[in-house]
Amino acid sequence: MRRLRLVLPLLAALAVLVPWWAARRDTANPAPAAAALNLAREQGRAIAALRADLAAYRAETARRREAATAPRERPAAADGAVRDAATPPRVRPAAAEPPPPPPPPDITFAHVINPMPAGHGLHADVEVTFAALARAAAYARARGVGVRLLTCEFAGEARIRRPAAFEPVANLTRHAFEAYELGRRGVAERRLPFVTEIFENAYRETEGARFLGYTNADIAVQEDFYVKAAAYAKASDAFVINRVEVDDKDANGRPYGPADLETLYALGRKRPQRHAGYDCFFWRRDRTPLVSLFVRNVFVGYPPVGRHVMEALRCVFGTKYREIRGAHHTFHLGDRNGGWSQHGQYEHMNRRAARLAPGPFRRVARCGAGGADAVAAAAAELRRAPFERWDVPGAEWPPREV
């Protein structure tokens, strides 16, 4: 249409100029009257045609302008929605394929605890431990660190309520009171399990884990505990972490519980790490039979169980063992067990077992030798004698050495 707008006036001008030029020429050279008449008729027809084309052009221009300013009718889409004609129909994206599974974590932990039965004096502490471990495990999994939480207990004991994240392993079958026949000595019964059985029960059910861990049931952890532990695990084959002691009650005397984790985290980061005992242990799971053999006959609840497990890790892993002090990764409510040594029959039996344990271990393995043959030999010895009583009824009491 733009071209037509330019061409039509040009043609009209030519229609006028051509006859004028011809008339001037004819004035100089007169032509017959009939020829002049025919020329005039042709010019008239040309002018009429130009006028008709110009009128058609104007009518088409007016129609298009009117159509451009009128409101458009929005056509209905196939799905019933009304859309603007200039808007392309919305294309539903194809269903996205599920993302590929994340790569297997570099570090995987299986962490076992031996909770006290419900109603125990440390019941509230264990509830805090359960809550803290479950939260730390969820935090770690979201960051690519695999964690399995395990419990190992006696059948028939009243259970402290715990999060669903905890998996039970095989029940315990042996405890110090029966194994050492302490009832014959007038000692009150306490069902204190042997460390070896806890370790072995967890070991048998955690084949996919790279590291096995054990902590006392009243040891809670910071939310990023397993992430920090994964960093230690990349540089060490075994490590122990010393705890921070925090208040067990608020300023009003109300005992802290699982709902107070944020407050306890803050206290655990603020308080200095001064406790020298051992209650948090992690090691390469594939060496567990060697660790279990070293701690055979030692039970929980009395000294020197923590130090003895530490000595086992130091023996088995040698230069790849690490002790982490001064950090703020674990915490304990109060310091009620600061003087837990009672120098009673239970402690006497445990100290004697710890003192004699390296002898049977060295008959099968040696410190620092963690090859497959050493592990197999330790496992065979544990199958032969998961517990090897060192004493006889009537052994000296009171002890000559404590």
N, C-alpha and C positions, 0 to 999 in steps of 0.2 A: 504493500500500500504506500509506503514511503516513496518508492520509485514512481508509482502512478501519480502521486502528488506533484512530483517534479516534472514529469513528462507531459501531463495534460496542459499546463500553461504554456509550455514550449510549443506544443502542437497548435494551440490556439493562436499563438503569436505568428507562427509560420503560415497559418491559414489566412491571416490578414496581410502579412508582408509579401507573400508570393503573388497574390493578385495585384497588389500595389506596384510591385516591381514589373510584373507583366504589363500592367496598364501603361507604365512609363515607357516600356519598350515598344508597346503598340502605338504609342503616340508618335514615336519616331518612325515606326514602320507600320502603317495602318494595315490591319488584317480585315478579312471579310467580316461582315456583320454576323453571319451565322456562327462562325468560330468563336467570336466573343461571347455570344449568347450561351453556347454550350459550356464554355469555361465558367461563366457566372453560375450556371446551374450546379456544376460540380463543386464549386466553392461553397455554395449554399448547403449542399448535402454533407460536405465535410464538417462545416460548422455545426450543423444539427447533430451529427454523430458525436462530435466533441462535447456538445452540451449534454447529451444523453449519458455519455461516460462520466462526465463530471457530476451529474446528479446521482448516478449510481454509486460513485465513490463517496459522496457526502452521506448518502443513506446508510451505506455499510459502516462508515466511521461512527455515525450516531448510534447505530445498533450495538457496536462493540463497546462504546463508552457506557451505554446504559447497562450492558451485561456486566461490565467491570465494577460498577458502583452498586448493583443490586445485591442483597444478602444471598449468600450461597446456601443451597440445601445440602446438609451433611448426609452423605449416603450411609446406610446401615452396613455394618460389617457382617461377615459370615457368622460371627459369634453373637450377633444381635446388638453389639455396641455401635453407637453413632459416632462416626469419625469425620473430620474435615477432609475434603477432597484432596487437599495438598499434603495431608499427613499420611505417610505410608502406614499401612496396617502393621500393628505390633506383631512381631514374630516371636512366638514363645520359644525360648532356648530349649534345646534338647536336654533331657534329663542328664544332669552331670553324673559322670561315673564316680563311684566312691573313691576317695583319695587312697593311694597305696598305703599299706600298713607301714608304720614307722620302722626304721631299722632297729634290730635288736640292740638293747643298751650295751654300752661298753662294760659297765659294772653292774652286777646284780647281787643283791644282798638277800640272804635268808637270816632272819633275826629271831631268835628264840628266847623266851623268858619262862620262868617257872613261878607263876603267880601264887601268892598265899591264898588259902581258902577264905571264903566269905566269913566275915566276923573277926578276922585276924586284927591285931592291933595296928597293922599298917594298911588296913582296908582302903582308907581314903587316899593314901599315897599311891597304891596300885591303880586306883581309878584314874588318877592324874597321869600315871604312866601309860595306861591304855589310850587315853585321849591324845596324849602328846605323840605317841608312836604312830597312831593312825593318821594324825594330821601330817606328820613329817613324811610318812610313806606316800600320801596323796601328793604332797608338794614335790617329792622327788620324782614320782612317776610322770608328772606333768613336765619335768625337765630332763627326761630321758634316762633316769636312774631307776633300775628295776628293784623292787623291794617286796619280799614276802614276810609277813608277820606270823609267828608261830607261838603256840603255847604248849607246854609239856607239864602234865599234872598227874596226880594219882586218881584212879577211878573212884567214884563215890564221894569225892570231896565237894562241898558246896562251892559253887563257882561265883566269883565276883563278876558282875555284869561287865561285858566288854563289847567294843564295836565289832561289826560283822567282818571287818578286815582281817581278823585273827583266825588262823587255821589251827586246829588241834593236831598234834602228832601223836604217835603211839603213847599210851599211858605208861606211867612209871610203875615199876614192879618191886623195887628194893629201896629200903631206907635204913639209916644208920642204927636206929634203935633195935631192929630185928637182926640186922647183919652182924652187929657187934654184941648182941645179947646183953644189952645194957639193962634190961629188966632184972637180970640176976644180980645187979649191983645196986638195986634200989633207985635207979634213975627214972625220972618221969618221962613218959613216952612223948616223943616228938617225931613226926614223920618228915625227916630231913633227907631228901634224895641225894644220890651220888651224882657228881658232876658228869662223870663219864656216860651215865645212862641218858642224861639230858642231851649231851653232845651227839651221841650215837643215834638216838631216836630222830633228832633233827637232820643229821647227816644222811640217813637212809631215805628221807622223804624230800630231799632238796637237790636232786641231781643236776638241775639246770642252773643252780646258783654258782657264782664264782667265789663269793665270800660267805662265810658263816659267822654269825655274830651271837654273842650272849651277853646280856646285861642283867644285873640284879633287878628284881621286880619292882623296886621302889626308885629306880633311876629313870627320870623323865628326860626328854631331849628337846632342843630347840627345833623350830619348824624346818630349818634348812640343814638339819643334822646329816641326813643321808647324802645330800649334795656335797657337804664338806667331807664326809667319810669317803665318798667316791674319789675325791682328789687325793686323799691319803692312800687309798687303795691302789691308785695308779703308780705310786712311788714306793709302796711297801707291800710285803706279803702278809704282814701281821702288825697290828697296832692296838694300843690300849689308850683310852681317853679318861683323864681324871675329871671328876665332877666339881661343880660349883654348889655350895650350900646356900639355900635361900630361906627366907622366913616361911614358916608353915601356917602363920595366921596373919590377918590384916591388923591395922591399928586398933580395931575394936575387939580384937580377940576372936574373930570369926575364922575358923579353919578354911584354908584355901581348898578348892575342889576343881573338877574338870572345867567348870564354867569360867575359871579365873586364869586360863592359859595365857592370855595377853599380858596380864599383870606378872605372872610367873616368868614369862619370856623376858620381860623388861628387868625383873630382879636378877635373872640368870645372866643377863648381859652386864649388869651393873656391879654385882658382887665380885670380889676377887676370887680366883681359883687357888685355894690353899690346901684342899684336902689331899692327903698323900696316899690314900688307899686306892685299891684297884677294883673296879666294878663294871667296866665296859670293855669288851674284848671283841676283836674282829680278826679273822685269819682266812687264808685260802682254804676253801672247803675241801679240796682234794687231799689236804694233809691232815684232815681231822683224825684218822685213826692214830697217828703219832701223838697228837695232842691228847686224845682220850686215854691213850696208854700211860702217858706221863702223869695224868691226874687221877688214875684209877685208885679207888679206895678213899678218896677225899670227897666230903659231902658239903652241902651248902649250909649256911646259917651260922657258922663259927669260923674263927681264924684257924689256919691261915689260908682259907680257900681262895681269896682274891689274889694274894701274893703268889700262891702256888700255880694258879692258872697263868699268871703273868710269867712265872719262871718256865712253864711249859712252852709258851710261845717264844720266849727268848731262846730256849734250847733248840726247838725245832726249826726256827727260821733264821737264827743267827743274825747276820748283818742286815737282813731284810726285815728285821723287827724294829718297830718304832714306838716310843712312848711320847704321848702328847700331853704336856703340862702347860698351865697358864692360859689355855683356851677356854671358851665359854660355849661349849657344845652340849653338855649334859648338866642336869641339876638335880638336887635332892632336897626335899622339904625338911628343913630343920637339921639338927645335928644329933638326933636322939641315939644314933648308933656310934657316936664318937668314942664311947667307951664300951663297945660291945663285948670285949674280951672278959669272960667271967671265970676263967681258969677252973672250969668244972669238968665233969667226965666227958661231955661231948667235945669240948675244946681239946682235952688231952688226947682223945682218940684221933681227932683230926690232925693235930700237930704231929703225932707219931706217924700217921699214914703219909703225910706230906714229906716227912723226913726220910722215910724208907722208900718212897716211890721211885726215885731215880735209879735204884739198883735193878729192879725188874725191867725198867725201860732200857737200860744199857745192855741187858742180855739180848735184846732184840734189835735195838737201833742205837744210834749215837747222835749227839747234838749236831745240827747242821746238815745231816744226811737225809734229804727229803725226797729221794728218788722213788720210782715206782716199786722197786724191790723192798725198800724200807717200809713204805706204806703197806704193801701186801703182808710183810712179816708182822707189822703191828696189828693189822686187822685179824690175822690168824691167831695171834696171841689173845686178842680180846674175845674172839669166838671161843677159844679154849677156856678162858677164865675172865668173864666180864667184871668179876669182883674177886679179889684174892685177899682173904683175911690175914692180917699180919700178926695178930695177937692170939692168945688162948685165954679162955675164961680164967679169971683170977690174976691177970697181968697186974703188975705193980700199981698200987694206988694208995696214997697220993703219988703222983709221978715224981721221979727223981729230977726230971728236967721238964721245964715248960717253955 
